[in-house]
Amino acid sequence: MSGVGVLDKAVVILAACVDGASLAELVERTKLPRATAHRLAQALEIHRMLVRDTQGRWRPGPRLGELANAAPDVLLTAAEPLLAALRDATGESAQLYLRRADERICVGAAERASGLRDTVPVGAVLPMTAGSAAQVLLAWEPPEAVMPLLPRCKFTGRTLAEVRRRGWAQSVAEREAGVASVSAPIRDRTGRVIAAISVSGPIERLGRRPGDRHAMAVVRAGQRLSGL
């Protein structure tokens, strides 16, 4: 709690309405007096932070989405200098991936300036069935989210178990011939994996065991971006 009473109560009200709440449910969930809960919910409704559904229950309003869309993405902002630092430390191109259903999207990248390199442009859409970043994004998912994909994957359930055990993934010519990569998880404040950070480059430079060379640097970068 911030110590600003009315603000703390308003935030509690908003949180209680995520899945919809009647006045009685608000009182039960927030433990606020009925009159206080009603007054604050009405005020938040006036400011479009809450709306009423067809059953008269309060739900999150459009103003919350407007404010969220106007805010800079904390992860992407923090990742930009770290991707550059990871590229400089390893000498390889570095990427940041987010999962979208059965695909992963490159949302940040720092490319090696010269020489042979693996170029993955920002906005590139890659499969969740191959590559070390895909392994990381799947390894900590519940079985029901992984099993439908596994028959199409170039890695196995045993591979994902190994990723969970050691905390990072590596791939060699899995997504693309001649390319190797190392990836590590980025977690939110609850510990859930929300993204993967990677380095990738030619096998002739990274070798057949790229994790031996770069896993520590990649894991540290992932840890620095976790919990934002």
C-alpha positions as CSV (number, residue, x, y, z in Angstrom):
1,M,0.0,0.0,0.0
2,S,1.2,3.5,-0.8
3,G,-0.3,5.1,2.4
4,V,-2.5,7.4,0.3
5,G,-5.8,5.9,1.5
6,V,-8.3,6.9,-1.2
7,L,-5.8,5.9,-4.0
8,D,-5.1,2.5,-2.3
9,K,-8.8,1.8,-2.0
10,A,-9.4,2.8,-5.7
11,V,-6.7,0.4,-6.8
12,V,-8.2,-2.4,-4.7
13,I,-11.6,-1.7,-6.3
14,L,-10.0,-1.9,-9.8
15,A,-8.3,-5.2,-9.1
16,A,-11.6,-6.7,-7.7
17,C,-13.4,-5.9,-11.0
18,V,-11.0,-7.7,-13.4
19,D,-13.5,-10.5,-13.9
20,G,-16.6,-8.4,-13.2
21,A,-18.1,-7.6,-9.8
22,S,-21.4,-6.6,-8.4
23,L,-21.6,-4.2,-5.4
24,A,-22.0,-7.2,-3.1
25,E,-19.0,-8.9,-4.7
26,L,-16.9,-5.7,-4.4
27,V,-17.7,-5.5,-0.7
28,E,-16.8,-9.2,-0.2
29,R,-13.5,-9.0,-2.2
30,T,-12.2,-5.7,-0.9
31,K,-13.6,-5.8,2.7
32,L,-14.4,-2.1,2.3
33,P,-17.6,-0.6,3.7
34,R,-20.5,-0.9,1.3
35,A,-20.9,2.9,1.0
36,T,-17.2,3.4,0.4
37,A,-17.0,0.6,-2.3
38,H,-20.1,2.0,-4.0
39,R,-18.8,5.6,-4.0
40,L,-15.4,4.7,-5.4
41,A,-16.8,2.4,-8.1
42,Q,-19.1,5.1,-9.2
43,A,-16.3,7.6,-9.3
44,L,-14.1,5.2,-11.3
45,E,-17.0,4.7,-13.7
46,I,-17.3,8.5,-14.3
47,H,-13.6,8.5,-15.3
48,R,-14.2,5.5,-17.6
49,M,-11.9,3.3,-15.6
50,L,-14.8,1.0,-14.9
51,V,-17.9,0.3,-17.0
52,R,-21.1,-1.7,-16.3
53,D,-21.8,-4.8,-18.3
54,T,-25.3,-5.9,-19.3
55,Q,-25.8,-7.5,-15.9
56,G,-24.9,-4.3,-14.1
57,R,-21.5,-5.6,-12.9
58,W,-18.5,-3.4,-13.0
59,R,-15.6,-4.3,-15.3
60,P,-12.4,-2.6,-16.4
61,G,-13.1,0.4,-18.6
62,P,-11.6,1.8,-21.8
63,R,-9.6,4.5,-20.0
64,L,-7.3,1.8,-18.5
65,G,-6.5,0.5,-22.0
66,E,-5.8,4.1,-23.3
67,L,-3.4,4.8,-20.5
68,A,-1.7,1.4,-20.9
69,N,-1.2,2.0,-24.7
70,A,0.3,5.4,-24.0
71,A,2.9,4.0,-21.7
72,P,6.3,2.9,-23.0
73,D,7.0,-0.8,-22.9
74,V,9.2,-1.2,-19.9
75,L,10.8,-4.5,-21.2
76,L,11.6,-3.2,-24.6
77,T,13.0,0.0,-23.2
78,A,15.2,-1.8,-20.8
79,A,16.2,-4.5,-23.4
80,E,17.7,-2.1,-26.0
81,P,21.0,-1.3,-24.2
82,L,21.2,-4.9,-22.8
83,L,20.9,-6.4,-26.2
84,A,23.7,-4.1,-27.4
85,A,25.8,-5.1,-24.4
86,L,25.2,-8.8,-25.0
87,R,26.2,-8.4,-28.6
88,D,29.4,-6.7,-27.7
89,A,30.2,-9.2,-24.9
90,T,29.7,-12.3,-27.1
91,G,30.5,-10.9,-30.6
92,E,27.2,-12.3,-31.9
93,S,23.8,-10.9,-32.9
94,A,21.4,-10.7,-29.9
95,Q,17.6,-10.9,-30.0
96,L,14.5,-10.6,-27.8
97,Y,11.5,-12.9,-28.5
98,L,7.9,-12.9,-27.3
99,R,5.5,-15.8,-27.9
100,R,2.3,-15.3,-29.9
101,A,0.2,-18.5,-30.0
102,D,2.3,-21.0,-32.1
103,E,4.8,-18.3,-33.2
104,R,7.5,-16.2,-31.7
105,I,8.2,-12.6,-32.7
106,C,11.5,-10.8,-32.6
107,V,10.7,-7.6,-30.8
108,G,14.3,-6.4,-30.2
109,A,17.6,-7.0,-31.9
110,A,21.3,-5.8,-31.8
111,E,23.1,-7.0,-34.9
112,R,26.8,-7.8,-35.3
113,A,28.2,-4.9,-37.3
114,S,30.3,-6.9,-39.8
115,G,31.3,-10.3,-40.8
116,L,29.2,-13.5,-41.1
117,R,26.2,-13.1,-38.8
118,D,22.6,-14.4,-38.2
119,T,20.3,-11.5,-39.0
120,V,16.8,-11.6,-37.5
121,P,15.0,-8.3,-38.1
122,V,12.6,-6.8,-35.6
123,G,9.1,-7.9,-36.5
124,A,10.3,-11.3,-37.9
125,V,7.9,-14.1,-37.1
126,L,9.5,-17.5,-36.4
127,P,8.0,-20.9,-35.5
128,M,7.7,-22.2,-32.0
129,T,8.8,-25.6,-33.3
130,A,12.6,-25.0,-33.6
131,G,15.4,-22.9,-32.2
132,S,16.7,-22.3,-28.7
133,A,14.3,-19.3,-28.1
134,A,11.3,-21.6,-28.9
135,Q,12.7,-24.1,-26.4
136,V,12.9,-21.5,-23.6
137,L,9.4,-20.1,-24.4
138,L,7.9,-23.6,-24.1
139,A,10.0,-25.2,-21.4
140,W,8.1,-23.7,-18.4
141,E,4.7,-23.9,-20.0
142,P,2.1,-26.4,-18.6
143,P,2.0,-29.8,-20.4
144,E,-1.4,-29.0,-22.0
145,A,0.1,-26.0,-23.7
146,V,3.2,-28.0,-24.9
147,M,1.9,-31.4,-25.9
148,P,-0.1,-30.3,-29.0
149,L,3.1,-28.7,-30.4
150,L,5.6,-31.3,-29.6
151,P,4.9,-33.7,-32.6
152,R,5.8,-30.8,-34.9
153,C,8.9,-29.7,-33.0
154,K,12.5,-30.5,-33.9
155,F,13.2,-30.9,-30.1
156,T,11.6,-33.3,-27.6
157,G,10.1,-33.2,-24.2
158,R,13.4,-34.4,-22.8
159,T,15.1,-31.4,-24.4
160,L,12.6,-29.1,-22.6
161,A,13.2,-30.9,-19.3
162,E,16.9,-30.3,-19.7
163,V,16.3,-26.6,-20.5
164,R,14.4,-26.3,-17.2
165,R,17.1,-28.1,-15.3
166,R,20.0,-25.9,-16.5
167,G,18.1,-22.7,-17.0
168,W,19.0,-22.1,-20.7
169,A,18.7,-23.6,-24.2
170,Q,21.0,-24.1,-27.2
171,S,20.3,-25.2,-30.7
172,V,22.5,-26.1,-33.6
173,A,21.1,-26.1,-37.2
174,E,17.7,-26.5,-35.7
175,R,15.9,-23.5,-37.1
176,E,18.2,-22.8,-40.0
177,A,21.1,-24.7,-41.5
178,G,24.5,-23.4,-40.4
179,V,23.1,-21.3,-37.5
180,A,23.6,-22.0,-33.8
181,S,22.0,-20.1,-30.9
182,V,21.8,-19.8,-27.1
183,S,18.7,-18.5,-25.2
184,A,17.6,-17.8,-21.7
185,P,14.3,-16.9,-20.0
186,I,13.1,-13.5,-19.0
187,R,10.5,-13.7,-16.1
188,D,7.9,-11.3,-14.7
189,R,7.7,-10.6,-11.0
190,T,5.7,-13.8,-10.3
191,G,8.5,-15.9,-11.9
192,R,6.5,-16.7,-15.1
193,V,8.5,-16.8,-18.3
194,I,7.4,-13.9,-20.6
195,A,10.2,-13.6,-23.1
196,A,13.4,-15.2,-24.3
197,I,16.8,-13.4,-24.9
198,S,19.2,-15.0,-27.4
199,V,22.4,-14.8,-29.2
200,S,22.8,-16.4,-32.6
201,G,25.5,-16.8,-35.3
202,P,27.2,-19.3,-37.6
203,I,28.1,-22.7,-36.3
204,E,31.6,-22.3,-37.5
205,R,32.1,-19.6,-34.9
206,L,29.8,-20.7,-32.1
207,G,30.6,-24.4,-32.4
208,R,28.4,-27.5,-31.8
209,R,28.1,-26.6,-28.1
210,P,27.3,-22.9,-28.2
211,G,26.1,-22.9,-24.6
212,D,29.6,-23.7,-23.3
213,R,30.7,-20.4,-24.7
214,H,27.8,-18.0,-24.2
215,A,25.2,-19.4,-21.8
216,M,26.5,-17.5,-18.8
217,A,26.3,-14.1,-20.6
218,V,22.9,-14.8,-22.0
219,V,21.5,-16.0,-18.6
220,R,22.8,-12.9,-16.9
221,A,21.2,-10.7,-19.4
222,G,17.9,-12.5,-18.9
223,Q,18.2,-12.1,-15.2
224,R,18.8,-8.4,-15.5
225,L,15.6,-8.0,-17.6
226,S,13.5,-10.2,-15.2
227,G,11.0,-8.8,-12.7
228,L,10.5,-5.4,-14.4
